[in-house]
Amino acid sequence: MRNRVLFFVIFLGLSVATALAQSGGQSSFPRFNFDVGGGLGIGRGAVGSFVGNSYLGVAGAGMNFSRMFGFNAEYMYYDLAIRPSVSLSQSLNHPSGSLNVVSLNGIVRAPVHLGKWSAYGIVGAGFYRRSVSASPYPLQVGSPCQPAWTQWWGINCVNNFIVAGQTLSSYSKDASGYNYGGGLTYRLNHVHNAKAFAEFRYHKAYQSDVKTIVWPLTVGLRW
């Protein structure tokens, strides 16, 4: 999965650079915007308990209404690698997971620049799919439930005990959610309209079992 995400990011970046090189200088401000990046995700709530910090990749594209205002559609892949200590203590065999996010975001850019530096804010809403998997493991009636089983694997428990034969394997949960944040950009002279950026975002999704909250810290390029 990491290799596929990296290939997607590189492919999008090269495609964007080619398109911009062919269309440069045709308007007073860029009609389209693109972003690609990666970084560190800080987990909160259940994500913090089961995963901790992780890595992520983002890529997006959209349109600008003016130099200040625009929007984009963005995809984020967020790795949910279960902590070894959680895997051991909660009987999870070879667990893995991911958070896949598709969002539509509004972008507001600061009208004043400080040399090559500028700032922007971003807010949006989207679709969040949290997926986890583990080697199939049959759960016996009367076994004590574990937090990850009920919160991320959809296992049914009563008074913290398994009440019917169930198997711990793969499970996904979809929800709507929102995000907001902002970042700093630094204009690059040698690439048309390209800016390096560093960004902080807050994402929250309302899955029916437990909310998913992550704080992505991302660096990359914006056009």
C-alpha positions as CSV (number, residue, x, y, z in Angstrom):
1,M,0.0,0.0,0.0
2,R,2.8,2.4,0.8
3,N,4.3,1.9,-2.7
4,R,0.9,2.5,-4.4
5,V,0.5,5.7,-2.5
6,L,4.0,6.9,-3.4
7,F,3.4,6.1,-7.1
8,F,0.1,8.0,-7.1
9,V,1.7,11.1,-5.5
10,I,4.6,11.1,-8.0
11,F,2.4,10.5,-11.0
12,L,0.0,13.3,-10.0
13,G,2.9,15.7,-9.4
14,L,4.5,15.0,-12.8
15,S,1.1,15.4,-14.5
16,V,0.5,18.7,-12.8
17,A,3.9,20.1,-13.6
18,T,3.4,19.2,-17.3
19,A,0.0,20.8,-17.5
20,L,1.2,24.0,-15.8
21,A,4.2,24.2,-18.1
22,Q,1.8,24.1,-21.1
23,S,-0.7,26.7,-19.7
24,G,1.5,29.2,-18.0
25,G,0.9,32.9,-18.4
26,Q,-2.7,32.6,-19.8
27,S,-4.5,34.5,-17.0
28,S,-3.9,37.1,-14.3
29,F,-4.1,34.4,-11.7
30,P,-3.9,30.6,-11.9
31,R,-7.4,29.2,-12.8
32,F,-6.6,25.8,-11.3
33,N,-4.8,24.7,-8.2
34,F,-3.1,21.5,-7.2
35,D,-1.4,20.1,-4.1
36,V,0.6,17.0,-3.3
37,G,2.4,16.1,-0.1
38,G,2.9,13.8,2.8
39,G,3.9,13.9,6.4
40,L,3.1,12.9,10.0
41,G,-0.3,12.2,11.4
42,I,-1.0,12.7,15.1
43,G,-3.8,10.4,16.4
44,R,-6.4,11.5,18.9
45,G,-9.0,9.5,20.7
46,A,-9.1,5.9,19.6
47,V,-6.5,6.6,16.9
48,G,-4.1,7.9,19.5
49,S,-4.8,4.8,21.7
50,F,-4.6,2.1,19.1
51,V,-2.1,3.7,16.6
52,G,-0.4,6.8,18.0
53,N,1.4,8.8,15.3
54,S,1.6,7.6,11.7
55,Y,2.3,8.7,8.1
56,L,0.0,10.1,5.5
57,G,-0.2,11.2,1.8
58,V,-2.4,13.8,0.2
59,A,-3.2,15.0,-3.4
60,G,-5.8,17.4,-4.6
61,A,-7.0,19.6,-7.4
62,G,-9.4,22.5,-7.8
63,M,-10.2,25.9,-9.1
64,N,-9.6,29.5,-8.1
65,F,-12.2,32.2,-8.1
66,S,-9.5,34.9,-7.5
67,R,-6.1,35.2,-6.0
68,M,-7.6,35.0,-2.6
69,F,-10.4,32.4,-2.9
70,G,-10.6,28.9,-4.3
71,F,-11.6,25.4,-3.7
72,N,-10.3,21.9,-4.2
73,A,-11.2,18.2,-4.0
74,E,-8.6,16.3,-2.1
75,Y,-7.7,12.7,-1.3
76,M,-5.9,11.7,1.9
77,Y,-4.5,8.3,2.8
78,Y,-3.7,7.9,6.5
79,D,-2.0,4.8,7.7
80,L,-3.5,3.0,10.8
81,A,-0.7,0.7,11.9
82,I,-1.8,-0.9,15.2
83,R,0.7,-0.5,18.0
84,P,2.5,-3.8,18.7
85,S,1.6,-3.5,22.4
86,V,-2.1,-3.1,21.5
87,S,-1.9,-6.1,19.1
88,L,-0.3,-8.3,21.7
89,S,-2.6,-7.3,24.6
90,Q,-5.9,-7.4,22.6
91,S,-5.2,-10.6,20.7
92,L,-5.0,-9.0,17.2
93,N,-3.1,-11.3,14.7
94,H,-1.2,-9.3,12.1
95,P,-3.5,-6.2,12.2
96,S,-3.4,-3.4,9.7
97,G,-5.6,-0.5,8.9
98,S,-6.1,2.8,7.0
99,L,-8.2,5.9,6.8
100,N,-9.2,7.0,3.3
101,V,-10.6,10.5,3.0
102,V,-12.2,12.4,0.1
103,S,-13.1,16.0,0.9
104,L,-14.2,19.2,-0.8
105,N,-12.5,22.2,0.7
106,G,-12.6,26.0,0.5
107,I,-9.3,27.9,0.5
108,V,-8.7,31.5,1.6
109,R,-5.3,32.9,0.9
110,A,-3.8,35.9,2.8
111,P,-3.9,39.0,0.6
112,V,-0.5,40.3,2.0
113,H,2.8,38.5,1.3
114,L,6.0,38.7,3.3
115,G,8.5,38.4,0.5
116,K,8.1,34.9,-0.8
117,W,6.2,33.8,2.2
118,S,2.4,33.7,2.4
119,A,-0.4,32.0,4.5
120,Y,-3.7,30.4,3.8
121,G,-6.7,28.8,5.6
122,I,-8.7,25.8,4.6
123,V,-12.0,24.3,5.7
124,G,-14.1,21.5,4.2
125,A,-16.2,18.4,4.6
126,G,-16.0,14.9,3.1
127,F,-16.3,11.2,3.2
128,Y,-14.2,9.1,5.6
129,R,-13.7,5.3,5.4
130,R,-11.9,3.6,8.3
131,S,-10.8,0.1,7.4
132,V,-9.0,-2.5,9.6
133,S,-8.1,-6.1,9.1
134,A,-6.5,-9.0,11.0
135,S,-5.9,-12.7,10.5
136,P,-9.2,-14.4,11.1
137,Y,-9.6,-15.2,14.8
138,P,-12.8,-16.9,16.2
139,L,-14.1,-15.3,19.4
140,Q,-15.6,-17.7,21.9
141,V,-18.9,-16.9,23.8
142,G,-18.0,-15.5,27.2
143,S,-14.6,-14.2,26.3
144,P,-13.8,-10.7,27.7
145,C,-14.2,-8.0,25.0
146,Q,-11.3,-5.8,24.1
147,P,-11.6,-2.0,23.3
148,A,-10.3,-2.4,19.7
149,W,-12.8,-5.3,19.0
150,T,-15.8,-3.2,19.8
151,Q,-14.6,0.2,18.6
152,W,-12.9,-0.7,15.3
153,W,-13.8,-4.3,14.5
154,G,-17.6,-4.1,15.0
155,I,-17.7,-7.0,17.5
156,N,-20.9,-7.1,19.6
157,C,-20.5,-7.4,23.4
158,V,-22.8,-7.3,26.4
159,N,-21.4,-6.3,29.8
160,N,-18.0,-6.5,28.2
161,F,-18.3,-10.2,27.2
162,I,-18.8,-11.9,23.8
163,V,-22.5,-13.1,23.7
164,A,-22.4,-15.0,20.4
165,G,-19.8,-16.7,18.2
166,Q,-18.1,-14.1,16.1
167,T,-14.9,-13.9,14.1
168,L,-12.4,-11.0,14.2
169,S,-11.2,-10.4,10.6
170,S,-11.8,-7.4,8.3
171,Y,-14.1,-4.4,9.0
172,S,-14.8,-1.0,7.5
173,K,-16.9,1.9,8.7
174,D,-18.0,4.9,6.6
175,A,-19.0,8.3,7.9
176,S,-19.1,12.0,7.0
177,G,-16.8,14.5,8.7
178,Y,-15.1,17.8,8.4
179,N,-11.6,19.4,8.5
180,Y,-10.1,22.8,9.0
181,G,-6.6,24.2,9.3
182,G,-4.0,26.4,7.6
183,G,-0.5,26.6,6.4
184,L,2.4,28.6,5.2
185,T,3.8,28.7,1.6
186,Y,7.1,29.7,0.1
187,R,7.2,30.6,-3.6
188,L,9.8,28.8,-5.7
189,N,11.4,30.7,-8.5
190,H,12.4,27.8,-10.7
191,V,9.0,26.1,-11.1
192,H,6.0,28.1,-12.6
193,N,3.6,29.2,-9.8
194,A,4.8,26.5,-7.5
195,K,5.1,26.9,-3.7
196,A,6.4,24.7,-1.0
197,F,4.0,24.4,1.9
198,A,3.8,23.3,5.5
199,E,0.3,22.7,6.8
200,F,-1.6,21.7,9.9
201,R,-5.2,20.3,9.7
202,Y,-7.8,18.9,12.1
203,H,-10.0,16.0,10.8
204,K,-12.9,14.5,12.6
205,A,-15.3,11.8,11.3
206,Y,-18.5,10.6,12.9
207,Q,-18.4,6.9,12.7
208,S,-21.3,5.3,14.6
209,D,-19.0,3.2,16.8
210,V,-16.4,5.8,17.8
211,K,-15.3,9.1,16.2
212,T,-12.1,9.2,14.2
213,I,-9.9,12.2,14.9
214,V,-6.5,12.9,13.4
215,W,-4.1,15.9,13.1
216,P,-2.2,15.7,9.8
217,L,1.1,17.7,9.6
218,T,1.9,17.9,5.9
219,V,4.6,19.3,3.7
220,G,4.7,19.3,-0.1
221,L,4.0,21.5,-3.1
222,R,1.1,23.7,-4.2
223,W,0.5,25.2,-7.6
